[in-house]
Amino acid sequence: MKKLIVILALVLAVVFSANAQEGDSEFFAGYSYFRGDLDANFNGFNLAYTRFLGNKVGFTSELSRLYCPEEDARVVTYLFGPRYVVNRQGAVSPFVHALVGGGSLNVRSSNANGFAFALGGGIDIKLSKRVSFRAFQVDYLPIRLSGETFQNGRVSAGVSFKF
């Protein structure tokens, strides 16, 4: 777990320190709903930074934190991977991504860490040159904890800023 956090910090430092041209980077912040084999409703946030390597392909670093008050449970995921955007300059920009990394589940006083990945995509709707509304992002997000794989889904929506 600590190694993955160190790797995340290093990747983010390299990405942020790169000489970005106008519009080559994007930051997303939004609401997330998460449900699956954990059999509980989790609500929280999803943050993502994408550095585009060309017009359509980028590298994404993502962090999600979700909470279920009924179960006093939290899920945290930190994922990295490629993102492909069909029409980045258009009014509507569909995208897909394949992200891998880690996840943790905290229930009351117990904690488990493990492998996680997300396969999914969504649609961004341009509001201005630098701001888009993410109408939806849907991910299949399994998490492997303590030798057991939990099959989960996540839906997010929010705002994306280009810089």
Secondary structure as UniProt FT lines:
FT   HELIX           2..17
FT   TURN            22..23
FT   STRAND          25..36
FT   TURN            37..38
FT   STRAND          42..52
FT   STRAND          57..68
FT   TURN            69..72
FT   STRAND          73..85
FT   TURN            88..89
FT   STRAND          92..107
FT   TURN            108..109
FT   STRAND          110..126
FT   STRAND          131..140
FT   STRAND          143..145
FT   TURN            146..147
FT   STRAND          148..150
FT   STRAND          152..162
//
